[in-house]
């Protein structure tokens, strides 16, 4: 970290964006303010740092504290990565304002309950929020513009993943950040559809779902961890329950193994047992179901 920013706020000299303000919080960590959004580069539990976020911290940055931040937006390699992500958010906020989206209220019933608020992106493109969820509704005319392989006949697109379908269908209504996220979401969620539409084959690392399928195929006959707990009976080990191929459900054979704590880190999907290193365990268990 750069120790030259003790407890002062400074405009970012490189972003060209006066809305970005950098400084150090009372705990000494690098932070930034972009509009009403606050960011901090906080230490991660296993070393390194992560991007934390907060909202409407009206005080000067020097008076912010670690406890003011609650969001976790991914690991940070270094201070340059922090500044890059802050600059990306600033760009997103600028472009979002320029799009002129309008907040509104509509008496509408959505698949997730009564609409409690809405944002009008354009005629025929409305994003609704409800008490527990939300998503987009497209008019019949707008919905016809969605590719047939992605189209919802109802015209409703939920906010977790299907929002990306709306974003790539109407790129002029989205920021560059939203378009990048939308492409990533569709590749991760519907790789076969993406390949069919784009006529491009996704390679390893380009789709979470496709990578998961490849892992499942490669380890179909291996013991894959489905649950884990720090062992109170075997110091320095994690007690795990594993099944063949990571399958779950009634009738699935389960085995317990002991894995050294230093090794037991779940990767992108799961932890695969190495039977030459990780021994089958039949001793006292910390799992309630195995006691």
Secondary structure by P-SEA (a helix, b strand, c coil): cccccccccccccccccccbbbbbccccccccccccbbbbbccccccbbbbbbcccccccccccccccccccccccccaaaaaaaaaaaaaaaaaaaaacccccccccccccccccccccccccbbbbbcccccbbbbcaaaaaaccccccccccccccccaaaaaaaaccccccaaaaaaaaaaaaaccaaaaaaaacccccccccaaaaaaaaaaaacccbbbcccccccccccbbbbbbcccccccccbbbbbbbccccccccccccccccccccccccccccccccc
